[in-house]
Amino acid sequence: IKVNGVTDDVLRLYLFPYSLTHHATAWFDCLPRNSINTFEQMAKMFLGKYFPPSMVTKLRNEITNFHQHPDESLFEAWERYKLSID
């Protein structure tokens, strides 16, 4: 999709910094200017920095193996689940 001649890739790359907060903003600000030319490059760098494969595997295992304890209410289990993946 092109809006006024601007490709979707360029638009996403332009808007990406506005989705960041805290440490991610600082990380982005330290990147050399014009060092990233596509959104795919940006996504790979961001995911490599903040979601390395080891973290993804760990989170996937925690989610897959999560279960409600026999003496635990659904609300308590849900709260524990949210804390475990945060």
MDAnalysis code that builds the backbone (N, CA, C; Angstrom):
import MDAnalysis as mda
import numpy as np

u = mda.Universe.empty(258, n_residues=86, atom_resindex=np.repeat(np.arange(86), 3), trajectory=True)
u.add_TopologyAttr("name", ["N", "CA", "C"] * 86)
u.add_TopologyAttr("resid", np.arange(1, 87))
u.add_TopologyAttr("resname", ["ILE", "LYS", "VAL", "ASN", "GLY", "VAL", "THR", "ASP", "ASP", "VAL", "LEU", "ARG", "LEU", "TYR", "LEU", "PHE", "PRO", "TYR", "SER", "LEU", "THR", "HIS", "HIS", "ALA", "THR", "ALA", "TRP", "PHE", "ASP", "CYS", "LEU", "PRO", "ARG", "ASN", "SER", "ILE", "ASN", "THR", "PHE", "GLU", "GLN", "MET", "ALA", "LYS", "MET", "PHE", "LEU", "GLY", "LYS", "TYR", "PHE", "PRO", "PRO", "SER", "MET", "VAL", "THR", "LYS", "LEU", "ARG", "ASN", "GLU", "ILE", "THR", "ASN", "PHE", "HIS", "GLN", "HIS", "PRO", "ASP", "GLU", "SER", "LEU", "PHE", "GLU", "ALA", "TRP", "GLU", "ARG", "TYR", "LYS", "LEU", "SER", "ILE", "ASP"])
u.atoms.positions = np.array([
    [0.851, -1.180, 0.000],
    [0.000, 0.000, 0.000],
    [0.894, 1.239, 0.000],
    [0.550, 2.183, -0.845],
    [1.280, 3.445, -0.881],
    [0.322, 4.582, -0.558],
    [0.738, 5.420, 0.350],
    [-0.033, 6.607, 0.690],
    [0.808, 7.794, 0.257],
    [0.329, 8.537, -0.713],
    [1.075, 9.671, -1.267],
    [2.492, 9.279, -1.666],
    [2.642, 8.086, -2.236],
    [3.943, 7.626, -2.699],
    [4.834, 7.032, -1.628],
    [4.364, 6.969, -0.390],
    [5.147, 6.409, 0.716],
    [4.736, 4.954, 0.906],
    [5.710, 4.059, 0.854],
    [5.400, 2.633, 0.990],
    [5.053, 2.282, 2.431],
    [4.384, 1.159, 2.577],
    [4.021, 0.646, 3.898],
    [5.270, 0.427, 4.751],
    [6.337, -0.088, 4.135],
    [7.580, -0.354, 4.855],
    [8.172, 0.932, 5.428],
    [8.214, 1.973, 4.624],
    [8.756, 3.263, 5.072],
    [7.883, 3.845, 6.176],
    [6.588, 3.733, 6.026],
    [5.666, 4.253, 7.040],
    [5.849, 3.526, 8.370],
    [5.937, 2.201, 8.325],
    [6.140, 1.434, 9.564],
    [7.473, 1.782, 10.212],
    [8.507, 1.939, 9.406],
    [9.820, 2.302, 9.931],
    [9.776, 3.684, 10.579],
    [9.052, 4.603, 9.978],
    [8.912, 5.947, 10.517],
    [8.136, 5.951, 11.837],
    [7.079, 5.143, 11.920],
    [6.222, 5.136, 13.109],
    [6.764, 4.286, 14.255],
    [7.657, 3.367, 13.969],
    [8.164, 2.433, 14.979],
    [8.648, 3.116, 16.261],
    [9.461, 4.165, 16.194],
    [9.961, 4.782, 17.438],
    [8.860, 5.271, 18.377],
    [7.708, 5.608, 17.834],
    [6.610, 6.108, 18.661],
    [5.934, 5.003, 19.470],
    [6.255, 3.758, 19.162],
    [5.687, 2.631, 19.910],
    [6.569, 2.222, 21.083],
    [7.735, 2.833, 21.209],
    [8.705, 2.424, 22.225],
    [8.546, 3.204, 23.520],
    [8.991, 2.588, 24.612],
    [9.011, 3.257, 25.911],
    [10.319, 2.936, 26.617],
    [10.667, 3.734, 27.578],
    [11.772, 3.523, 28.511],
    [13.063, 3.056, 27.843],
    [13.534, 1.861, 28.213],
    [14.824, 1.354, 27.741],
    [14.853, 1.193, 26.225],
    [13.732, 0.804, 25.654],
    [13.690, 0.613, 24.205],
    [13.878, 1.941, 23.473],
    [13.351, 3.016, 24.025],
    [13.550, 4.333, 23.423],
    [15.019, 4.719, 23.481],
    [15.649, 4.479, 24.625],
    [17.077, 4.781, 24.768],
    [17.900, 3.945, 23.789],
    [17.555, 2.664, 23.653],
    [18.243, 1.787, 22.705],
    [18.109, 2.343, 21.286],
    [16.905, 2.712, 20.914],
    [16.659, 3.230, 19.571],
    [17.447, 4.515, 19.331],
    [17.466, 5.398, 20.315],
    [18.166, 6.675, 20.173],
    [19.670, 6.501, 19.999],
    [20.215, 5.382, 20.472],
    [21.656, 5.119, 20.348],
    [22.037, 4.485, 19.008],
    [21.055, 4.070, 18.236],
    [21.363, 3.479, 16.930],
    [21.946, 4.552, 16.013],
    [22.970, 4.194, 15.234],
    [23.525, 5.172, 14.284],
    [22.463, 5.603, 13.270],
    [22.437, 6.880, 12.968],
    [21.464, 7.416, 12.026],
    [21.597, 6.730, 10.664],
    [20.465, 6.410, 10.070],
    [20.398, 5.769, 8.752],
    [21.069, 4.398, 8.698],
    [21.213, 3.750, 9.839],
    [21.832, 2.420, 9.857],
    [20.821, 1.316, 9.545],
    [19.551, 1.643, 9.578],
    [18.493, 0.670, 9.304],
    [17.653, 1.209, 8.156],
    [17.497, 0.369, 7.126],
    [16.821, 0.832, 5.916],
    [15.453, 0.212, 5.680],
    [15.142, -0.865, 6.394],
    [13.842, -1.510, 6.200],
    [13.225, -1.837, 7.551],
    [11.914, -1.991, 7.540],
    [11.238, -2.374, 8.777],
    [11.662, -3.768, 9.209],
    [11.922, -4.650, 8.253],
    [12.373, -6.003, 8.584],
    [13.694, -5.962, 9.353],
    [14.621, -5.108, 8.926],
    [15.884, -4.948, 9.663],
    [15.611, -4.466, 11.085],
    [14.728, -3.486, 11.211],
    [14.404, -2.932, 12.528],
    [13.784, -3.996, 13.417],
    [12.859, -4.750, 12.877],
    [12.198, -5.794, 13.655],
    [13.201, -6.837, 14.128],
    [14.106, -7.250, 13.253],
    [15.115, -8.244, 13.639],
    [16.019, -7.721, 14.739],
    [16.451, -6.472, 14.626],
    [17.315, -5.895, 15.660],
    [16.577, -5.778, 16.990],
    [15.340, -5.288, 16.933],
    [14.554, -5.109, 18.151],
    [14.271, -6.447, 18.827],
    [13.820, -7.419, 18.046],
    [13.515, -8.734, 18.615],
    [14.772, -9.415, 19.143],
    [15.893, -9.241, 18.453],
    [17.153, -9.810, 18.930],
    [17.590, -9.199, 20.247],
    [17.312, -7.918, 20.421],
    [17.696, -7.219, 21.655],
    [16.756, -7.556, 22.813],
    [15.460, -7.516, 22.569],
    [14.495, -7.635, 23.661],
    [13.787, -8.984, 23.759],
    [13.886, -9.807, 22.732],
    [13.256, -11.124, 22.759],
    [14.175, -12.164, 22.127],
    [15.338, -12.408, 22.749],
    [16.251, -13.411, 22.182],
    [15.598, -14.793, 22.201],
    [16.071, -15.706, 21.341],
    [15.466, -17.043, 21.258],
    [15.350, -17.755, 22.603],
    [16.332, -17.584, 23.476],
    [16.266, -18.255, 24.781],
    [15.082, -17.754, 25.604],
    [14.803, -16.462, 25.527],
    [13.676, -15.899, 26.273],
    [12.353, -16.386, 25.693],
    [12.270, -16.440, 24.382],
    [11.049, -16.901, 23.726],
    [10.765, -18.347, 24.114],
    [11.799, -19.184, 24.112],
    [11.641, -20.590, 24.492],
    [11.183, -20.706, 25.938],
    [11.790, -19.927, 26.822],
    [11.424, -19.960, 28.245],
    [9.961, -19.549, 28.431],
    [9.552, -18.464, 27.798],
    [8.164, -18.010, 27.917],
    [7.189, -19.029, 27.338],
    [7.543, -19.604, 26.204],
    [6.674, -20.615, 25.588],
    [6.489, -21.797, 26.534],
    [7.574, -22.235, 27.167],
    [7.489, -23.353, 28.112],
    [6.635, -22.998, 29.324],
    [6.801, -21.786, 29.848],
    [6.004, -21.360, 31.001],
    [4.519, -21.318, 30.649],
    [4.208, -20.819, 29.480],
    [2.806, -20.739, 29.058],
    [2.228, -22.135, 28.837],
    [2.979, -22.977, 28.155],
    [2.512, -24.328, 27.846],
    [2.314, -25.170, 29.096],
    [3.189, -25.022, 30.072],
    [3.148, -25.862, 31.269],
    [2.326, -25.274, 32.408],
    [1.726, -24.112, 32.201],
    [0.958, -23.481, 33.269],
    [-0.313, -24.277, 33.549],
    [-0.635, -24.408, 34.831],
    [-1.889, -25.065, 35.217],
    [-2.381, -24.476, 36.537],
    [-3.653, -24.592, 36.753],
    [-4.277, -24.114, 37.982],
    [-4.060, -25.145, 39.074],
    [-3.611, -24.689, 40.240],
    [-3.429, -25.595, 41.376],
    [-4.786, -26.011, 41.934],
    [-4.875, -27.209, 42.524],
    [-6.167, -27.709, 43.035],
    [-6.834, -26.779, 44.054],
    [-6.043, -26.127, 44.895],
    [-6.614, -25.270, 45.943],
    [-6.681, -23.798, 45.523],
    [-6.544, -23.516, 44.254],
    [-6.435, -22.150, 43.755],
    [-7.680, -21.778, 42.949],
    [-8.199, -20.573, 43.208],
    [-9.346, -20.106, 42.421],
    [-8.864, -19.724, 41.018],
    [-9.800, -19.610, 40.107],
    [-9.451, -19.208, 38.749],
    [-8.809, -17.827, 38.756],
    [-9.337, -16.921, 39.558],
    [-8.774, -15.574, 39.663],
    [-7.335, -15.629, 40.154],
    [-7.076, -16.415, 41.193],
    [-5.714, -16.535, 41.727],
    [-4.765, -17.126, 40.682],
    [-5.242, -18.126, 39.967],
    [-4.415, -18.736, 38.918],
    [-4.115, -17.717, 37.823],
    [-5.125, -16.957, 37.440],
    [-4.941, -15.944, 36.410],
    [-3.936, -14.891, 36.853],
    [-4.019, -14.431, 38.079],
    [-3.069, -13.444, 38.599],
    [-1.648, -14.016, 38.619],
    [-1.509, -15.263, 39.033],
    [-0.194, -15.910, 39.059],
    [0.351, -16.057, 37.642],
    [-0.521, -16.393, 36.709],
    [-0.124, -16.523, 35.307],
    [0.409, -15.195, 34.771],
    [-0.315, -14.118, 35.027],
    [0.114, -12.807, 34.534],
    [1.468, -12.419, 35.106],
    [1.684, -12.721, 36.383],
    [2.979, -12.417, 37.002],
    [4.101, -13.262, 36.406],
    [3.794, -14.495, 36.059],
    [4.840, -15.391, 35.561],
    [5.326, -15.011, 34.168],
    [4.494, -14.352, 33.376],
    [4.923, -13.989, 32.025],
    [5.301, -12.518, 31.907],
    [5.258, -11.799, 32.980],
    [5.591, -10.374, 32.961],
    [7.082, -10.165, 33.018],
])
